Amino acid sequence: MIGGITGPLSTTLNTIPTMREDAVPVQAIKEADNKPTVVQNSGETTNKHAGRKSSPAECETCKHRKYKDGSNEMVSFKSAAHISPSSAGAQVRAHEQEHVDNAYKKASMNNGKVVSAVVSLHTDICPECGKSYVSGGTTATKIKYYGDNNGYHKAQDVANATVFNGNNINTTV
């Protein structure tokens, strides 16, 4: 039996020498397969998930993953940069906070107020090692500007005047 056995008894059963006419003992194959593991991502587990190419500690994809901002604002990560998998969540959160700070600056410079700022972090699963990681983030902000005399606001004022005129009566004459 060259293929080996999986499960709780696999360590014990896979080391029992079994012979076929044209085969070498399973124990000899196991010893040949025990190559030293190269740790790419320190602090990660060396356990390989079922159906995955490597363990999180040996994962080349995680080691070389880069992040890049796709917005038109001046913030960090305008050019692709690597973030370690262990600190990706904090770094992406900090980056998205830069977008929120920019919204507050823009609002204060243009007589506006930030009505809402929503930050979402996105996660994904690494196809090579199966580890969950922070893959990016999105920031959505809404700013209300005061004293804005564009066509929309003028039309809204006219519509409000036709609805609300005559609703209040002054009886103290």
Secondary structure, 3 states (H helix, E strand, C coil): CCCCCCCCCHHHHHCCCCCCCCCCCHHHHHHHHCCCCCCCCCCCCCCCCCCCCCCCCCCHHHHHCEECCCCCCCCCCCCCEECCCCCHHHHHHHHHHHHHHHHHHHHHHCCEEEEEEEEEEEEEECCCCCCEEEEEEEEEEEEEECCCCCHHHHHHHHHHHHHHCCCCCCCCC
